[in-house]
Amino acid sequence: MLNLASGHPSRDAYDTIGLTEASHRAAEDPAAWSYGPSLGNPQFLAALAPLSPPHPEGHRLIVTSGAQQAVDLALRCLASPGSTVLLPEPIYPAILSICAAAGLHVRRYRVGADDAGHHRQRQEMCFEDFVIAHEFLHLRVPNHGKVFKELLTAHVPRWRDHDKHRPAGNRSGISR
């Protein structure tokens, strides 16, 4: 795939002979000019599977054409129109457009980058990531059962570290 997102490509950065040959092959194959299977190209997904983190049984890898499509898909799957979503600032304006199109209300939280508080701030961001992932997962899984823990582990591998540092009496209630 030739990605022009970074501006005009340099001829030195791409295999121009390979791209020419691939475009000729694609031009001769009518299937190359239509949408692929809705569940994705099986050979491509099989090649990516060993490179991706494990996912719970019954779940599958989704490949998108870019970050905006991934964010759009995730928001539409996890949040119903009218829901409020938390987004870190600074934020890419296209994400705000995606939220507006999906009928979502945006609540922003500031992420700074000063050197003095970097370590403490990074811990807070990890904890915030844990809390956000935890709550988003409850949109699909109402309890703290096996599937919930597997999904939480897939998204926040060290969630148990964050859970044990919560104030007493304010733990998530997830048994270890």
Disulfide bonds with the S-S distance in Angstrom:
none
